[in-house]
Amino acid sequence: MRESRYGTKANVPEPEVTAEVSRPVLGAEMTEEAPQVVYIPTAAPMRGEDLTVVLRELEDASLALLVFSSLDLLVEGCGEEQPWIGFHAAGLEELQHQVGADVVLWDATLAPEIRQYGEYGEGS
């Protein structure tokens, strides 16, 4: 994977607004029993081997990788139009390192005005 500031591909544009999140749990591991598979928002549905995860810039300028412990929580936190990928939780720390995320936010809820609707850049 190619690294960049906002995802795994260099052509991902910077977000226009910072993330407003609630109920986050910081860290690559949850304090409760972590699931085997986690759900990660992506810039677009996966095509072949191309995958771009979207990082969110927090108020303190750190970059967060959003991770959800269930698909229901991803839809609740990001909306029904958010592309996503299922990912083995065992590789989460490595993914965080590869994409350059400072922190992992578990089960965060994004304000509707900053959610991604469809593929990144298409009205999001």
Backbone as numpy.savetxt, mean C-alpha at the origin, in Angstrom:
# Nx Ny Nz CAx CAy CAz Cx Cy Cz
12.85 -6.46 -8.98 12.02 -5.28 -8.98 12.90 -4.03 -8.98
12.52 -3.05 -9.77 13.23 -1.78 -9.75 12.69 -0.93 -8.61
13.58 -0.29 -7.87 13.17 0.52 -6.74 12.97 1.97 -7.16
12.05 2.64 -6.51 11.87 4.07 -6.66 11.28 4.60 -5.37
11.13 5.89 -5.31 10.61 6.49 -4.09 9.16 6.09 -3.80
8.34 5.89 -4.83 6.92 5.64 -4.61 6.45 4.29 -5.10
7.32 3.36 -5.33 6.88 2.04 -5.73 8.00 1.24 -6.30
7.64 0.19 -6.97 8.65 -0.70 -7.49 9.05 -0.37 -8.93
8.45 0.66 -9.52 8.81 1.08 -10.87 9.08 2.58 -10.86
10.05 3.01 -11.62 10.49 4.40 -11.59 9.47 5.38 -12.17
8.48 4.93 -12.93 7.56 5.85 -13.56 6.31 6.15 -12.74
6.29 5.83 -11.47 5.13 6.10 -10.63 5.19 7.55 -10.18
4.16 8.36 -10.48 4.19 9.77 -10.09 4.04 9.94 -8.58
4.51 11.07 -8.08 4.38 11.36 -6.66 2.92 11.62 -6.34
2.48 11.26 -5.13 1.09 11.52 -4.75 0.85 13.01 -4.64
-0.39 13.42 -4.94 -0.73 14.84 -4.89 -1.03 15.30 -3.48
-1.46 14.40 -2.61 -1.78 14.76 -1.24 -1.15 13.75 -0.30
-0.96 14.15 0.93 -0.44 13.22 1.91 -1.58 12.37 2.45
-1.26 11.22 2.97 -2.29 10.30 3.47 -2.81 10.74 4.82
-4.10 10.64 4.96 -4.73 10.81 6.25 -5.25 9.42 6.61
-4.67 8.83 7.62 -5.02 7.47 7.96 -5.48 7.39 9.40
-6.26 6.36 9.69 -6.68 6.13 11.07 -6.50 4.66 11.39
-6.44 4.34 12.64 -6.28 2.99 13.17 -5.06 2.25 12.65
-3.92 2.92 12.41 -2.78 2.18 11.92 -2.04 1.43 13.02
-1.43 0.35 12.62 -0.49 -0.36 13.48 0.82 -0.32 12.72
1.86 0.22 13.34 3.14 0.36 12.67 3.97 -0.90 12.80
4.79 -1.17 11.79 5.74 -2.27 11.85 5.44 -3.36 10.86
6.45 -4.13 10.56 6.30 -5.21 9.59 5.51 -6.38 10.15
5.33 -6.40 11.46 4.57 -7.48 12.09 3.43 -6.90 12.90
2.29 -7.55 12.86 1.15 -7.13 13.66 1.37 -7.58 15.10
0.73 -6.88 16.03 0.85 -7.28 17.43 0.00 -8.52 17.70
-1.08 -8.71 16.95 -1.89 -9.91 17.06 -1.35 -10.93 16.06
-1.97 -12.09 16.02 -1.52 -13.13 15.09 -1.69 -12.65 13.65
-0.60 -12.57 12.93 -0.62 -12.09 11.54 -1.17 -13.18 10.62
-1.89 -12.77 9.58 -2.40 -13.75 8.62 -1.28 -14.28 7.72
-1.52 -15.40 7.06 -0.55 -15.98 6.13 -0.45 -15.16 4.85
-1.60 -14.63 4.39 -1.65 -13.81 3.19 -2.16 -12.43 3.59
-1.51 -11.40 3.06 -1.92 -10.02 3.31 -2.30 -9.39 1.96
-2.96 -8.26 2.00 -3.44 -7.59 0.80 -2.81 -6.21 0.74
-2.23 -5.89 -0.42 -1.47 -4.66 -0.59 -2.04 -3.87 -1.76
-2.39 -2.60 -1.55 -2.87 -1.77 -2.66 -1.79 -1.60 -3.71
-2.21 -1.63 -4.99 -1.28 -1.45 -6.10 -1.76 -0.30 -6.99
-0.86 0.20 -7.83 -1.21 1.29 -8.74 -2.15 0.82 -9.83
-2.05 -0.45 -10.21 -2.88 -1.02 -11.27 -2.94 -2.53 -11.04
-3.93 -3.19 -11.64 -3.93 -4.66 -11.56 -2.63 -5.22 -12.13
-2.18 -6.34 -11.58 -0.93 -6.94 -12.02 -1.07 -7.46 -13.45
-0.10 -7.10 -14.27 -0.06 -7.55 -15.66 1.27 -8.25 -15.88
1.23 -9.54 -16.12 2.47 -10.27 -16.28 3.27 -10.22 -14.99
4.51 -9.79 -15.09 5.36 -9.67 -13.91 5.47 -8.24 -13.42
4.77 -7.29 -14.07 4.83 -5.89 -13.67 3.89 -5.62 -12.51
4.44 -5.06 -11.45 3.66 -4.74 -10.27 4.20 -3.44 -9.70
3.31 -2.52 -9.39 3.70 -1.26 -8.76 2.86 -1.07 -7.51
3.50 -1.10 -6.36 2.79 -0.79 -5.12 2.88 0.72 -4.91
1.83 1.27 -4.36 1.79 2.72 -4.12 2.07 2.96 -2.65
3.09 3.74 -2.41 3.41 4.14 -1.05 2.72 5.46 -0.74
2.39 5.68 0.50 1.75 6.92 0.93 2.70 7.72 1.79
2.79 9.01 1.51 3.62 9.90 2.31 2.82 10.36 3.52
3.38 10.18 4.70 2.72 10.57 5.94 3.09 12.01 6.32
2.42 12.53 7.31 2.66 13.91 7.74 4.11 14.18 8.11
4.80 13.17 8.63 6.21 13.36 9.03 7.17 13.10 7.87
6.64 13.01 6.64 7.40 12.80 5.40 7.93 11.37 5.25
7.59 10.47 6.14 8.00 9.07 5.96 7.07 8.42 4.94
7.57 7.37 4.29 6.80 6.64 3.29 6.24 5.37 3.91
4.94 5.16 3.72 4.28 4.01 4.32 3.80 3.04 3.26
4.04 1.77 3.50 3.48 0.68 2.72 2.19 0.27 3.43
1.04 0.40 2.74 -0.22 -0.01 3.34 -0.40 -1.50 3.17
-0.75 -2.17 4.26 -0.93 -3.62 4.26 -2.22 -3.91 5.02
-3.01 -4.83 4.47 -4.29 -5.15 5.08 -4.35 -6.63 5.42
-4.91 -6.93 6.58 -4.96 -8.31 7.06 -6.11 -9.09 6.44
-7.03 -8.42 5.74 -8.10 -9.11 5.02 -8.53 -8.25 3.84
-9.14 -8.87 2.87 -9.65 -8.14 1.71 -10.77 -7.20 2.12
-11.60 -7.62 3.07 -12.67 -6.75 3.56 -12.11 -5.47 4.16
-11.01 -5.57 4.91 -10.40 -4.37 5.51 -9.76 -3.48 4.45
-9.20 -4.07 3.38 -8.66 -3.27 2.29 -9.78 -2.47 1.62
-10.90 -3.11 1.33 -12.03 -2.41 0.70 -12.56 -1.33 1.64
-12.65 -1.62 2.92 -13.11 -0.63 3.90 -12.14 0.55 3.97
-10.86 0.28 3.90 -9.85 1.32 4.07 -9.50 2.09 2.81
-9.66 1.46 1.64 -9.23 2.10 0.39 -10.35 2.25 -0.64
-11.46 1.58 -0.45 -12.56 1.64 -1.40 -12.58 0.44 -2.33
-13.74 0.25 -2.97 -13.95 -0.92 -3.83 -13.17 -0.87 -5.13
-12.73 0.29 -5.58 -12.04 0.40 -6.87 -10.53 0.29 -6.75
-10.01 0.11 -5.55 -8.57 0.02 -5.33 -8.01 -1.29 -5.86
-7.10 -1.26 -6.85 -6.43 -2.49 -7.25 -5.58 -3.02 -6.08
-5.37 -4.32 -6.04 -4.63 -4.92 -4.93 -3.98 -6.22 -5.39
-3.11 -6.72 -4.53 -2.50 -8.02 -4.75 -2.44 -8.76 -3.41
-2.66 -10.06 -3.45 -2.44 -10.90 -2.28 -0.95 -11.21 -2.19
-0.39 -11.21 -1.00 1.05 -11.37 -0.83 1.31 -12.22 0.40
2.27 -13.13 0.31 2.62 -13.97 1.46 3.23 -13.10 2.55
2.66 -13.15 3.73 3.10 -12.30 4.84 4.57 -12.54 5.19
5.07 -13.73 4.97 6.46 -14.04 5.31 7.45 -13.16 4.55
7.07 -12.67 3.37 7.96 -11.83 2.57 7.74 -10.34 2.74
6.92 -9.95 3.70 6.55 -8.54 3.86 7.74 -7.64 4.20
8.59 -8.08 5.09 9.75 -7.27 5.46 10.67 -7.03 4.27
10.87 -8.05 3.45 11.69 -7.90 2.24 11.04 -6.95 1.25
9.72 -7.06 1.07 9.02 -6.14 0.17 9.14 -4.70 0.66
8.99 -4.49 1.95 9.14 -3.15 2.52 10.52 -2.58 2.17
11.54 -3.40 2.29 12.89 -2.96 1.97 13.03 -2.67 0.47
12.52 -3.55 -0.38 12.66 -3.40 -1.83 11.98 -2.15 -2.37
10.83 -1.79 -1.81 10.10 -0.61 -2.32 10.50 0.67 -1.62
11.34 0.58 -0.59 11.82 1.78 0.08 10.86 2.39 1.08
9.95 1.59 1.62 9.01 2.11 2.62 9.70 2.25 3.97
9.45 3.36 4.63 9.99 3.58 5.97 9.22 2.78 7.01
7.91 2.68 6.83 7.04 2.01 7.80 6.01 1.18 7.06
5.42 0.24 7.79 4.28 -0.53 7.30 3.08 -0.11 8.15
1.99 0.27 7.48 0.74 0.60 8.18 -0.25 -0.52 7.93
-0.70 -1.14 9.01 -1.67 -2.23 8.93 -3.08 -1.69 9.04
-3.95 -2.12 8.13 -5.39 -1.89 8.22 -5.77 -0.43 8.42
-5.11 0.46 7.70 -5.39 1.89 7.78 -6.63 2.23 6.96
-7.32 3.29 7.34 -8.47 3.78 6.60 -8.13 5.12 6.00
-8.17 5.21 4.66 -7.89 6.45 3.97 -9.17 7.27 3.85
-9.04 8.59 3.99 -10.17 9.47 3.77 -10.63 9.33 2.32
-11.92 9.37 2.05 -12.42 9.18 0.67 -11.77 10.11 -0.35
-11.47 11.33 0.01 -10.90 12.28 -0.95 -9.47 11.95 -1.36
-8.79 11.07 -0.67 -7.42 10.72 -1.06 -7.29 9.27 -1.50
-8.40 8.59 -1.66 -8.37 7.21 -2.14 -8.06 7.17 -3.62
-7.59 6.04 -4.07 -7.32 5.81 -5.49 -8.55 5.16 -6.10
-9.02 5.74 -7.20 -10.19 5.20 -7.88 -9.75 4.66 -9.23
-9.70 3.34 -9.37 -9.20 2.73 -10.59 -7.69 2.71 -10.60
-7.11 2.68 -11.80 -5.64 2.66 -11.90 -5.08 4.01 -11.54
-3.86 4.01 -11.00 -3.21 5.25 -10.58 -3.13 6.22 -11.75
-3.55 7.45 -11.52 -3.51 8.45 -12.56 -4.79 8.58 -13.37
-5.74 7.65 -13.18 -7.02 7.71 -13.88 -8.08 8.26 -12.92
-8.04 9.54 -12.66 -9.03 10.14 -11.78 -8.74 9.97 -10.31
-7.59 9.42 -9.96 -7.25 9.26 -8.54 -6.57 10.48 -8.01
